[in-house]
């Protein structure tokens, strides 16, 4: 007697082919690659399941505004204090480097702070200046400055090329006690890029 093969396996196969969604696969529903559950009961879940390989939750792509992954590049993160936004230079939205902050654009130097001391006996101001160059190529910086709208002789800052930071003093002689002076500073780096002006009101007292 000849045995007739069972058609049940073929029927099941055709059913699966006709209805792919009927097979439960990790990641075939939104959020399944980051829900902490083994949705297809194969012993693996979320990014540990090969079905989720390439899912945004498992690659870090597009992970903006936190400190864990990157925004549009393979380098580091956006909007934190550790790395960069879409370039290889520095960081976005903090006070230490470039793009959308007071530090500049990543290549142009800036003056961070200016303080002063007035010596009435000498009729002299001593201005202490802190400046930075985010592309680390200050060279021998050149200080450009004016007093009450009158340009002063430019001052070369030292004689040894600097990288990214400059701390130095500059003197203004002939100052009169009780007089107010409007002083404008800018600093130029080795590439010829000049910072925005830094305005200071200095009072001889």
C-alpha positions in Angstrom: 0.0 0.0 0.0 1.5 3.3 -1.1 1.5 6.1 1.6 0.2 9.5 0.5 2.5 12.3 1.8 0.9 14.6 4.3 0.0 18.1 2.9 0.1 19.7 6.3 3.8 21.0 6.2 3.1 22.5 2.7 0.0 24.2 3.9 1.8 25.7 6.9 4.6 26.9 4.6 2.2 28.5 2.2 0.4 30.1 5.1 3.6 31.7 6.3 4.5 32.9 2.9 1.1 34.4 2.4 1.2 36.2 5.7 4.7 37.3 6.7 3.4 39.5 9.5 2.0 36.4 11.1 5.6 35.4 12.1 6.7 37.3 15.2 10.1 39.0 14.5 12.0 41.2 16.9 11.7 44.7 15.6 8.8 44.3 13.2 6.7 46.5 15.3 7.7 50.1 16.4 9.7 50.2 19.6 10.4 46.5 19.8 14.2 47.0 19.5 14.3 49.0 22.7 11.5 47.7 24.9 13.6 45.2 26.9 11.4 42.3 25.8 12.2 39.1 23.8 9.3 39.6 21.4 10.0 36.6 19.2 11.0 34.3 22.1 14.3 33.2 20.5 16.4 33.9 23.6 17.6 37.3 22.3 16.1 40.7 22.6 16.5 44.3 21.5 19.9 45.1 20.1 21.2 41.6 21.0 18.8 40.1 18.5 20.1 40.0 14.9 16.7 41.0 13.7 17.4 44.5 15.2 20.8 45.0 13.6 20.7 48.2 11.7 17.8 49.6 13.7 18.3 53.3 14.8 18.1 52.3 18.4 21.0 50.0 17.9 23.3 52.1 15.8 23.2 55.4 17.7 22.5 57.3 14.4 20.4 60.3 14.9 20.8 60.3 18.7 20.9 64.1 19.2 20.9 66.1 22.4 22.4 63.7 24.8 25.8 62.4 25.9 25.6 58.9 24.6 25.9 58.9 20.8 26.3 61.1 17.8 24.5 63.5 15.5 25.2 63.1 11.8 28.7 61.9 12.1 30.9 59.2 13.5 32.9 61.3 15.8 31.0 62.2 18.9 27.9 63.9 20.2 25.9 67.1 19.8 24.9 69.5 22.5 27.2 68.2 25.3 30.6 69.2 26.6 32.6 66.3 25.2 32.9 66.6 21.5 31.5 68.1 18.3 28.6 69.0 16.1 29.0 68.0 12.5 32.7 68.8 12.3 36.0 67.6 13.7 36.9 70.7 15.6 35.0 71.2 18.8 31.7 71.4 20.5 28.3 73.0 20.1 26.4 75.0 22.6 28.9 75.2 25.5 31.4 77.8 26.6 34.6 75.9 25.6 34.8 75.8 21.8 32.9 76.4 18.6 29.5 76.9 17.0 26.7 78.9 18.6 28.5 80.0 21.7 30.6 82.9 22.9 33.8 81.1 22.0 33.6 81.7 18.3 33.3 79.6 15.1 36.0 77.0 15.7 38.8 78.8 13.9 38.6 82.5 14.9 40.3 83.6 18.2 38.3 85.4 20.9 39.1 87.5 24.0 37.7 85.8 27.0 38.3 88.4 29.7 40.1 91.7 30.4 40.8 93.1 33.8 42.8 96.1 34.8 44.7 97.9 37.6 45.3 101.6 37.7 48.5 103.0 39.3 47.8 106.7 40.0 51.4 107.4 41.0 52.6 106.2 37.5 49.5 107.4 35.6 49.3 104.0 34.2 46.7 101.2 33.5 47.8 97.6 33.3 45.3 95.5 31.4 45.5 91.7 31.9 44.1 89.8 28.9 43.0 86.2 28.5 42.4 85.1 24.9 41.9 81.7 23.1 42.3 80.3 19.6 40.2 77.2 19.1 42.1 75.9 16.1 45.3 75.8 18.3 47.3 78.0 15.9 47.7 81.3 17.7 51.3 81.7 16.7 52.6 85.0 18.0 49.3 86.8 18.5 48.9 90.5 17.7 46.9 92.7 20.0 44.9 95.5 18.2 43.5 98.2 20.4 42.2 101.7 20.7 41.6 104.2 23.5 38.7 106.6 23.2 38.6 105.9 19.5 42.3 106.5 18.9 44.3 103.5 17.6 47.2 102.4 19.7 50.4 100.7 18.3 49.7 97.0 17.8 51.4 94.7 20.4 53.0 91.4 19.5 52.3 89.0 22.3 55.7 87.5 23.3 58.2 86.0 20.9 57.3 82.3 21.2 54.5 80.8 19.1 51.5 79.8 21.1 48.9 77.1 20.6 45.4 77.9 21.8 45.8 80.1 24.9 47.3 83.5 25.6 47.6 85.3 28.9 49.4 88.6 28.9 49.5 92.2 30.1 49.5 95.5 28.2 50.1 99.0 29.6 48.5 102.3 28.9 50.7 105.2 30.0 49.7 108.8 30.6 46.4 108.0 32.2 44.8 110.6 34.5 43.2 109.9 37.8 39.5 110.3 37.8 39.2 110.0 34.1 37.2 107.4 32.2 38.6 105.7 29.2 36.8 103.6 26.6 39.1 100.8 25.5 38.5 98.4 22.6 40.6 95.2 22.2 40.9 92.6 19.4 43.4 89.9 18.9 44.7 88.4 15.7 46.1 84.9 15.2 48.8 83.4 13.0 46.3 82.9 10.2 45.4 86.6 10.2 42.0 86.1 11.7 40.9 88.8 14.2 38.5 88.4 17.1 35.4 90.4 17.7 36.0 93.6 19.6 36.1 93.5 23.4 34.9 96.8 24.9 36.0 97.9 28.3 35.3 101.1 30.4 38.4 101.8 32.5 38.2 104.4 35.2 41.4 105.9 36.7 40.8 105.3 40.4 
